[in-house]
Amino acid sequence: MNTLVGRPPKPEHLRRSKMFPLLLTPGEFNQLHAEARRLGVSLAKLFREGAALYIETRGKGGHRQRKERKTR
């Protein structure tokens, strides 16, 4: 008889162990929570994927770097 139950543990690199506190206004929270619900994802997943998308699009020329002034 097999006594193992549940799923096997995740590999270390896939375990989520870091927290990032974020303060939102009630309006911001309600808007993001409603959108996550509409999309059928958790609020945490919305933030993770949204952050990844933001980084990806900024890295492809969407970011305008400030030009340094030439000193005379």
N, C-alpha and C positions, 0 to 999 in steps of 0.2 A: 504494500500500500504506500502511495506517495503522500508524504506529509507536507510538502511544499504548497503554499497557497499564495495568491496574489501575484503581482507581476514582479519580474526581476528588477533589482535596483538599477537606476540610470547610471551611465558612465559619469565620472566626475565632471567632465567638461560640459555635460548637458544639464547638470543640477543648477537650479536657480537659487542662489544663496545671498545675493546682494540686494539691498533695498535702497530705493531712491525716493526720499520724501519730497513731495511736491505740494505746494499750497496753491489752491484754486479758489476763485470766488464761487459762491453757490451757483451763479449763472453759468460759469465756465464748466463746472462739474456737471450740472444738469444737461448742458448741451453735449458734452463729450459722452456722458452716460447714455443719453438717448441715441446718439449716433452708433455707439458700440452695440446697443441693443438692436437697432435697425439692421446693422451689418451682421448680427448673430455672432459676435465675438466678445470676449471679456474686455473690460476696460484696460487691463494690463496688456493684453495682446494688441489693442488699438494703439497704445503708447509705444510699445516695442516696435511694431511694424511701421508706425508713423515716423518714429525717430530714424529707423533704418532708411525709409524712403526719403526723408529730408536730407540725410547725409549723402545718400546716393545721388540725388538730383543736384545738390550743391557741389559735389565733386566733379560734375560733368559740365562745368562752365557756367552754372547758374549762380555762382558766387562772384560778386564784384569786389575785388580787393581794392583797398584804398591806396591810391598812388602816393608815393612819398614825395614830399617837396624837395626840390633841389636847393641846397644852401649855397649862397654866393660868397 
